[in-house]
Amino acid sequence: MIPGRQLGPRRTGFSRRWMGTPPLSTAGIDFGTTNSSVALVTENSRVELASFTFAGAETLSSRSVLYFEQVPSAAGIRRTHGLSGPAAIERYLDSDDKGRLVQSLKSHLSSRSLTGTEVFGRRHRLEELVSRMLSDLRKHAEKQFERPIRRAVVGRPVRFVGAETNEDDDFAVGRLREAFQIAGFEEVDFELEPVAAAYAYEFTLDHDELILIGDFGGGTSDFSLLRVGPGARMHGHRDRDLLGYSGVGLAGDAFDARIVRKLVSPALGSDSEARSLNKVLPAVPAWIYANLERWHYLSFLRTHNVREILRGARIRALEPDKIEALIAIIEQDLGYQLHQAVQRVKYALSQHESAEFRFQDGGLDLRVHLTRREFEMWIAEDLSAVEEAVDSVLRNAGISARDVDRVFLTGGTSLVPAVRRIFSRRFGRERIRGGHEFTSVAYGLALCAERRAAGADAK
């Protein structure tokens, strides 16, 4: 766990001595696929996290979402109004006439083909959409910390979702940098997310360790092998302290997609057939269900082309009620509710050997009993990819698993029992540490911002 006094939910952190002039306006920002956090090293020698309010409770992360709706102006002209974060979710849930909910934009950054999307007749570039969330994060943090924030150290995954080459990753970083600049940031530096998590863990230590960091986000799983501790801090972290890193463009969202594919899509007609010209064919093209599995694609199904395909499929389908339910899910933009149902059953399966998946909305009332064993069978291929990424870090660094002192796991997916077994088999359960699964990267980025401002890093 990251050390510190037990505080209330608004601000939490740990006291420590300054390593130089405090960078009062340089924030550590973890812009995530699902959630985002902002942290700052303040003049009272603490790393503090920005807090947000959702459903009457305070949280230390903001949902990475945008919500657009059209509202009438005084002149009777409908104008587009946009919100981000918790306010966007609350407005979306309260609205009877649903607008447009946009999620998981980070997952598109490496895609050269997806340049933007149309919202109520206006084309928005992807960078502009991301900048809207970042601008709101900046303004919220400025209000809470009572100072301008124009510089940031930003986390980035080892491998972005969809990236196949280093050039793809560079392209994603370039787009993210532009989004920060549009959002009003004047200086932006990047740090690998697992390295940032290592900085947070390091301040729990009174001795040096060789550690493996596993950072599991919504879209990526990243791993770094580093030397950390008082000795590393004293000489200023050098390039040779980072022995190796690896990443794979899948994590929590990929696990969620398996649940949707196995439990939800069949109830929406993925296995249904339709009669056409005396032939029996699949009722709906498979690519529509593929988009249904990915939260960041679901909102893009609300197009005229998809509507026409589904209306025709409903007429010809042998099970039209299932196609009608699929139309309702898309037209009512129920991706958030579906995502929450998946999250609930996934969390329950992390605590128990079985659980009930339940989704009741859009005319669909689905209840299915699911065991942890079934879920682990569905994600077996994804788990193998994670295992290979972990092994490649050790192999490329020439380090044996027995030489690793500790393994620090962060991110919500790190709590999945099958994921933790990957590490307990290799390193032993006693060497695994965790804590602050959703905010440790932001903590570490704030510390990294301080070090860079103080010129502590040795190049």
C-alpha positions as CSV (number, residue, x, y, z in Angstrom):
1,M,0.0,0.0,0.0
2,I,1.1,3.6,-0.6
3,P,1.9,5.0,2.8
4,G,0.2,8.0,4.4
5,R,-2.1,9.2,7.1
6,Q,-5.6,8.0,6.8
7,L,-7.5,11.0,5.5
8,G,-11.0,11.7,4.2
9,P,-11.9,11.1,0.6
10,R,-11.2,14.6,-0.7
11,R,-7.4,14.5,-0.4
12,T,-5.1,11.7,0.4
13,G,-1.3,11.4,0.1
14,F,1.9,11.1,2.1
15,S,4.2,13.5,3.8
16,R,7.8,13.7,2.6
17,R,10.7,16.2,2.2
18,W,11.0,18.3,-0.9
19,M,13.7,17.2,-3.4
20,G,13.9,20.7,-4.8
21,T,11.7,23.7,-5.7
22,P,8.1,22.4,-5.6
23,P,6.5,22.3,-9.1
24,L,3.3,23.9,-8.0
25,S,1.7,23.9,-11.5
26,T,3.0,20.6,-12.8
27,A,0.5,17.8,-12.4
28,G,0.7,14.1,-12.9
29,I,-2.2,13.0,-15.1
30,D,-3.2,9.4,-15.7
31,F,-5.6,9.7,-18.7
32,G,-7.1,6.2,-18.8
33,T,-9.3,4.3,-21.1
34,T,-12.0,4.0,-18.5
35,N,-11.0,6.4,-15.6
36,S,-8.6,9.3,-15.3
37,S,-6.8,10.8,-12.2
38,V,-4.9,14.0,-11.5
39,A,-2.2,14.3,-8.7
40,L,0.0,17.1,-7.6
41,V,2.9,17.5,-5.2
42,T,1.9,20.5,-3.2
43,E,3.7,23.0,-0.9
44,N,2.7,21.0,2.2
45,S,5.0,18.2,1.1
46,R,2.2,15.9,0.0
47,V,1.1,14.1,-3.1
48,E,-2.6,14.9,-3.4
49,L,-5.2,13.6,-5.7
50,A,-8.0,15.6,-7.2
51,S,-11.4,14.4,-6.0
52,F,-14.7,14.2,-7.9
53,T,-18.3,13.8,-6.9
54,F,-20.5,11.0,-8.4
55,A,-23.9,9.9,-7.2
56,G,-23.4,11.9,-4.0
57,A,-20.1,10.3,-3.1
58,E,-16.5,11.4,-3.6
59,T,-14.1,9.5,-5.8
60,L,-10.5,10.0,-6.7
61,S,-10.9,9.3,-10.4
62,S,-13.1,10.7,-13.2
63,R,-14.8,8.6,-15.8
64,S,-13.2,9.1,-19.2
65,V,-16.4,9.8,-21.0
66,L,-18.2,12.6,-22.9
67,Y,-21.9,13.2,-23.2
68,F,-23.5,15.4,-25.8
69,E,-27.1,16.5,-26.0
70,Q,-29.1,19.1,-27.9
71,V,-30.9,21.7,-25.8
72,P,-33.1,24.6,-27.0
73,S,-31.7,28.1,-26.7
74,A,-33.6,31.3,-25.9
75,A,-34.1,31.8,-29.6
76,G,-35.6,28.4,-30.0
77,I,-32.6,27.0,-31.8
78,R,-31.3,23.7,-30.6
79,R,-27.6,23.8,-29.7
80,T,-25.2,21.0,-28.7
81,H,-24.2,20.9,-25.0
82,G,-21.3,18.7,-23.9
83,L,-20.2,17.3,-20.5
84,S,-17.4,15.1,-19.3
85,G,-16.6,12.9,-16.4
86,P,-19.1,12.1,-13.6
87,A,-21.3,15.0,-14.7
88,A,-21.6,13.4,-18.1
89,I,-22.7,10.0,-16.6
90,E,-25.2,11.6,-14.3
91,R,-26.8,13.7,-17.1
92,Y,-26.9,10.7,-19.4
93,L,-28.7,8.5,-16.7
94,D,-31.2,11.3,-15.9
95,S,-32.1,12.0,-19.6
96,D,-35.2,10.4,-21.0
97,D,-34.3,11.4,-24.6
98,K,-30.7,10.0,-24.7
99,G,-28.0,12.1,-26.4
100,R,-24.6,10.7,-27.4
101,L,-22.3,9.0,-24.8
102,V,-18.7,8.6,-26.0
103,Q,-16.4,6.3,-24.1
104,S,-12.9,4.8,-24.3
105,L,-11.4,7.4,-26.7
106,K,-7.9,6.5,-25.6
107,S,-8.4,3.1,-27.4
108,H,-8.6,4.9,-30.8
109,L,-5.4,7.0,-30.5
110,S,-3.2,4.6,-32.6
111,S,-5.8,4.2,-35.3
112,R,-5.0,6.2,-38.5
113,S,-8.3,5.4,-40.0
114,L,-10.5,6.8,-37.2
115,T,-9.9,10.5,-37.3
116,G,-13.1,11.6,-35.5
117,T,-16.8,11.2,-35.4
118,E,-20.0,13.2,-36.1
119,V,-22.1,14.4,-33.2
120,F,-25.5,16.0,-34.1
121,G,-24.3,16.9,-37.6
122,R,-20.9,18.4,-36.6
123,R,-17.7,16.6,-37.3
124,H,-15.3,16.4,-34.3
125,R,-11.7,15.4,-34.6
126,L,-10.6,12.7,-32.1
127,E,-7.9,15.1,-30.6
128,E,-10.6,17.7,-30.0
129,L,-12.9,15.2,-28.2
130,V,-10.0,14.0,-26.0
131,S,-9.0,17.6,-25.3
132,R,-12.5,18.4,-23.9
133,M,-12.0,15.8,-21.2
134,L,-8.5,17.0,-20.5
135,S,-9.6,20.6,-20.3
136,D,-12.3,19.8,-17.8
137,L,-9.8,17.7,-15.7
138,R,-7.4,20.7,-15.7
139,K,-10.0,23.2,-14.7
140,H,-11.3,20.9,-12.0
141,A,-7.8,20.4,-10.6
142,E,-7.1,24.1,-10.8
143,K,-10.2,24.9,-8.7
144,Q,-9.4,22.3,-6.1
145,F,-5.7,23.0,-5.8
146,E,-6.2,26.8,-6.2
147,R,-3.4,27.3,-8.6
148,P,-2.9,27.3,-12.4
149,I,-1.9,24.0,-14.0
150,R,-0.2,24.4,-17.4
151,R,2.4,21.6,-17.2
152,A,1.9,17.9,-16.9
153,V,3.7,14.6,-16.9
154,V,1.3,12.2,-18.6
155,G,1.2,8.4,-18.4
156,R,1.3,6.3,-21.6
157,P,1.1,2.6,-22.0
158,V,4.0,0.5,-23.3
159,R,1.8,-0.5,-26.2
160,F,-1.4,1.4,-27.1
161,V,-4.5,-0.5,-28.0
162,G,-4.4,-1.4,-31.7
163,A,-0.7,-0.5,-32.1
164,E,1.4,-3.1,-33.9
165,T,4.6,-1.1,-34.3
166,N,6.6,1.5,-32.6
167,E,5.5,4.0,-35.2
168,D,1.9,3.3,-34.2
169,D,2.7,4.1,-30.6
170,D,4.5,7.3,-31.7
171,F,1.5,8.3,-33.7
172,A,-0.8,7.8,-30.6
173,V,1.6,9.8,-28.4
174,G,1.6,12.6,-31.0
175,R,-2.2,12.7,-31.0
176,L,-2.4,12.7,-27.2
177,R,0.2,15.5,-27.0
178,E,-1.9,17.6,-29.4
179,A,-5.0,17.0,-27.3
180,F,-3.2,18.2,-24.2
181,Q,-2.1,21.3,-26.0
182,I,-5.6,22.1,-27.2
183,A,-6.7,21.6,-23.6
184,G,-4.4,24.5,-22.5
185,F,-1.3,22.7,-21.4
186,E,1.9,24.4,-22.4
187,E,4.4,21.7,-21.5
188,V,3.7,18.0,-21.7
189,D,6.1,15.1,-20.9
190,F,5.3,11.4,-21.0
191,E,6.3,8.5,-18.8
192,L,5.5,4.8,-19.1
193,E,2.5,4.0,-16.8
194,P,4.2,1.0,-15.1
195,V,7.3,3.1,-14.4
196,A,5.0,5.7,-12.8
197,A,3.5,3.0,-10.7
198,A,7.0,2.0,-9.6
199,Y,7.7,5.6,-8.4
200,A,4.6,5.3,-6.2
201,Y,5.6,1.9,-4.8
202,E,9.2,3.1,-4.2
203,F,8.3,5.4,-1.4
204,T,7.1,2.5,0.7
205,L,10.7,1.2,0.8
206,D,13.6,1.7,3.2
207,H,15.8,-0.6,1.1
208,D,16.6,-1.2,-2.6
209,E,14.6,-3.8,-4.5
210,L,14.4,-5.2,-8.0
211,I,10.7,-5.1,-8.8
212,L,8.3,-6.1,-11.6
213,I,5.4,-3.7,-12.0
214,G,2.2,-4.9,-13.6
215,D,-0.1,-2.1,-14.6
216,F,-3.5,-3.3,-15.9
217,G,-5.7,-0.7,-17.4
218,G,-9.0,-0.8,-19.3
219,G,-7.3,-1.2,-22.7
220,T,-3.6,-2.3,-22.0
221,S,-1.5,-4.4,-19.8
222,D,2.0,-3.1,-19.2
223,F,5.0,-4.5,-17.4
224,S,8.3,-3.0,-16.3
225,L,11.4,-4.4,-14.5
226,L,13.2,-1.7,-12.4
227,R,15.6,-1.2,-9.6
228,V,14.0,1.1,-7.0
229,G,14.6,2.3,-3.4
230,P,16.7,4.8,-1.5
231,G,19.8,4.1,-3.5
232,A,18.0,4.7,-6.8
233,R,16.5,7.9,-5.4
234,M,19.8,9.1,-4.1
235,H,21.7,9.0,-7.4
236,G,18.6,10.1,-9.4
237,H,16.9,7.4,-11.5
238,R,19.0,6.6,-14.5
239,D,18.2,4.8,-17.7
240,R,20.0,1.7,-16.5
241,D,17.6,1.3,-13.6
242,L,14.9,0.4,-16.1
243,L,16.0,-3.1,-17.1
244,G,13.1,-3.9,-19.4
245,Y,9.5,-3.4,-20.3
246,S,6.7,-5.0,-22.4
247,G,3.1,-4.5,-23.0
248,V,0.1,-6.0,-24.7
249,G,-3.0,-4.1,-26.1
250,L,-5.6,-5.9,-24.0
251,A,-6.8,-5.9,-20.4
252,G,-10.1,-5.3,-18.7
253,D,-12.0,-4.3,-21.9
254,A,-10.9,-7.6,-23.5
255,F,-12.2,-9.6,-20.5
256,D,-15.5,-7.7,-20.7
257,A,-15.8,-8.4,-24.4
258,R,-15.7,-12.1,-23.7
259,I,-18.6,-11.8,-21.3
260,V,-20.6,-9.8,-23.9
261,R,-19.9,-12.4,-26.6
262,K,-20.8,-15.4,-24.5
263,L,-23.8,-14.0,-22.5
264,V,-25.2,-10.9,-24.1
265,S,-24.8,-11.2,-27.9
266,P,-26.7,-14.5,-28.2
267,A,-29.7,-12.9,-26.5
268,L,-29.5,-10.1,-29.1
269,G,-29.5,-12.4,-32.1
270,S,-25.8,-13.2,-32.8
271,D,-26.7,-16.8,-33.4
272,S,-30.1,-16.1,-35.0
273,E,-30.9,-16.7,-38.7
274,A,-33.0,-15.0,-41.3
275,R,-34.7,-16.3,-44.5
276,S,-33.6,-14.5,-47.7
277,L,-34.4,-15.8,-51.2
278,N,-35.1,-19.3,-50.0
279,K,-31.8,-19.4,-48.1
280,V,-31.2,-19.3,-44.4
281,L,-28.4,-16.8,-43.5
282,P,-27.2,-15.1,-40.3
283,A,-29.7,-12.4,-39.4
284,V,-27.2,-9.7,-38.6
285,P,-23.7,-9.1,-39.9
286,A,-21.1,-10.3,-37.4
287,W,-19.2,-7.0,-37.4
288,I,-22.2,-5.3,-35.6
289,Y,-21.8,-7.8,-32.6
290,A,-18.0,-7.2,-32.7
291,N,-18.6,-3.5,-32.2
292,L,-21.1,-4.3,-29.4
293,E,-18.3,-6.1,-27.5
294,R,-16.1,-3.0,-27.5
295,W,-17.4,-0.1,-25.4
296,H,-15.4,2.4,-27.5
297,Y,-17.2,1.3,-30.7
298,L,-20.8,0.9,-29.5
299,S,-21.7,4.6,-29.9
300,F,-20.6,4.5,-33.5
301,L,-23.4,2.0,-34.3
302,R,-26.0,4.8,-34.1
303,T,-25.8,5.5,-37.9
304,H,-28.3,5.5,-40.7
305,N,-26.6,2.6,-42.3
306,V,-26.8,0.4,-39.2
307,R,-30.4,1.3,-38.6
308,E,-31.4,0.2,-42.1
309,I,-29.5,-3.1,-41.8
310,L,-31.2,-3.9,-38.5
311,R,-34.7,-2.9,-39.7
312,G,-34.3,-5.3,-42.6
313,A,-32.9,-8.0,-40.4
314,R,-35.9,-7.7,-38.0
315,I,-38.3,-8.3,-40.9
316,R,-36.5,-11.4,-42.2
317,A,-35.3,-12.8,-38.9
318,L,-36.6,-16.1,-37.5
319,E,-36.3,-14.6,-34.0
320,P,-37.3,-10.9,-34.5
321,D,-37.7,-10.2,-30.8
322,K,-33.9,-10.7,-30.4
323,I,-33.2,-8.2,-33.2
324,E,-35.7,-5.8,-31.7
325,A,-33.8,-5.9,-28.4
326,L,-30.5,-5.3,-30.2
327,I,-32.1,-2.2,-31.9
328,A,-33.2,-0.9,-28.5
329,I,-29.7,-1.4,-27.0
330,I,-28.2,0.7,-29.9
331,E,-30.9,3.3,-30.3
332,Q,-31.1,4.0,-26.5
333,D,-27.3,4.0,-26.3
334,L,-27.3,1.5,-23.4
335,G,-23.5,0.8,-23.6
336,Y,-22.9,2.3,-20.2
337,Q,-25.6,0.2,-18.5
338,L,-24.3,-2.9,-20.3
339,H,-20.8,-2.1,-19.2
340,Q,-21.9,-1.7,-15.6
341,A,-23.7,-5.1,-15.6
342,V,-20.5,-6.7,-16.9
343,Q,-18.4,-5.0,-14.3
344,R,-20.7,-6.1,-11.5
345,V,-20.5,-9.8,-12.5
346,K,-16.7,-9.6,-13.1
347,Y,-16.2,-8.1,-9.7
348,A,-18.5,-10.7,-8.1
349,L,-16.5,-13.5,-9.8
350,S,-13.3,-12.1,-8.2
351,Q,-14.9,-12.6,-4.8
352,H,-16.9,-15.8,-5.3
353,E,-16.8,-19.0,-7.4
354,S,-20.1,-18.1,-9.2
355,A,-22.4,-15.2,-9.7
356,E,-25.5,-14.1,-11.6
357,F,-25.1,-11.8,-14.6
358,R,-28.2,-9.6,-14.8
359,F,-29.1,-7.0,-17.4
360,Q,-32.5,-5.5,-17.5
361,D,-33.0,-2.6,-19.9
362,G,-34.1,-1.8,-23.4
363,G,-36.7,-4.5,-23.4
364,L,-34.1,-7.2,-22.5
365,D,-34.3,-9.0,-19.2
366,L,-31.3,-11.3,-19.1
367,R,-30.3,-13.4,-16.1
368,V,-27.6,-16.0,-16.5
369,H,-25.7,-18.0,-13.8
370,L,-21.9,-17.9,-14.5
371,T,-19.0,-19.7,-12.8
372,R,-15.5,-18.4,-12.3
373,R,-14.3,-21.5,-14.2
374,E,-16.4,-20.6,-17.2
375,F,-15.2,-17.0,-17.2
376,E,-11.5,-18.2,-17.0
377,M,-12.1,-20.5,-19.9
378,W,-13.4,-17.6,-22.0
379,I,-10.4,-15.4,-21.2
380,A,-7.8,-18.1,-21.5
381,E,-6.3,-16.7,-24.8
382,D,-6.0,-13.2,-23.2
383,L,-4.3,-14.7,-20.1
384,S,-1.8,-16.4,-22.4
385,A,-0.9,-13.1,-24.0
386,V,-0.4,-11.5,-20.6
387,E,1.8,-14.4,-19.5
388,E,3.9,-14.1,-22.7
389,A,4.4,-10.3,-22.0
390,V,5.5,-11.0,-18.5
391,D,7.9,-13.7,-19.6
392,S,9.3,-11.5,-22.4
393,V,10.3,-8.8,-19.9
394,L,12.3,-11.3,-17.8
395,R,13.8,-13.0,-20.9
396,N,14.9,-9.9,-22.6
397,A,16.4,-8.5,-19.4
398,G,18.2,-11.8,-18.7
399,I,16.6,-11.9,-15.2
400,S,15.3,-15.0,-13.5
401,A,11.9,-14.9,-11.7
402,R,13.7,-15.9,-8.5
403,D,15.9,-12.7,-8.7
404,V,12.8,-10.4,-8.5
405,D,12.3,-9.1,-5.0
406,R,8.8,-7.9,-5.3
407,V,5.9,-7.7,-7.8
408,F,3.6,-4.7,-7.6
409,L,0.3,-5.0,-9.3
410,T,-2.0,-2.1,-10.0
411,G,-5.2,-1.5,-12.0
412,G,-8.6,-3.1,-11.5
413,T,-7.9,-6.1,-13.7
414,S,-5.0,-7.1,-11.4
415,L,-7.7,-8.2,-8.9
416,V,-9.0,-10.9,-11.2
417,P,-7.9,-14.2,-9.5
418,A,-6.7,-15.8,-12.8
419,V,-4.5,-12.7,-13.4
420,R,-3.0,-12.9,-9.9
421,R,-2.2,-16.6,-10.4
422,I,0.0,-15.7,-13.3
423,F,2.3,-13.9,-10.9
424,S,1.9,-16.2,-7.9
425,R,3.0,-19.2,-10.0
426,R,6.2,-17.4,-11.2
427,F,7.2,-15.4,-8.1
428,G,5.3,-16.8,-5.2
429,R,2.3,-15.3,-3.5
430,E,4.5,-13.8,-0.7
431,R,6.3,-11.5,-3.1
432,I,3.1,-9.9,-4.6
433,R,2.1,-6.5,-3.4
434,G,-0.8,-4.2,-4.4
435,G,-2.8,-1.3,-3.3
436,H,-4.4,2.0,-4.7
437,E,-5.2,0.0,-7.8
438,F,-6.9,2.9,-9.5
439,T,-4.7,5.9,-8.5
440,S,-1.1,4.7,-8.0
441,V,-0.1,5.7,-11.6
442,A,-1.3,9.3,-11.0
443,Y,0.7,9.3,-7.7
444,G,3.8,8.2,-9.5
445,L,3.4,10.7,-12.3
446,A,3.2,13.5,-9.7
447,L,6.5,12.3,-8.2
448,C,8.0,12.1,-11.6
449,A,6.9,15.7,-12.3
450,E,8.7,16.8,-9.2
451,R,11.9,15.0,-10.1
452,R,12.0,16.4,-13.6
453,A,11.3,19.9,-12.3
454,A,14.1,19.6,-9.8
455,G,16.5,18.2,-12.4
456,A,17.0,15.1,-10.4
457,D,17.0,12.7,-13.3
458,A,20.5,11.7,-14.6
459,K,20.5,11.4,-18.3
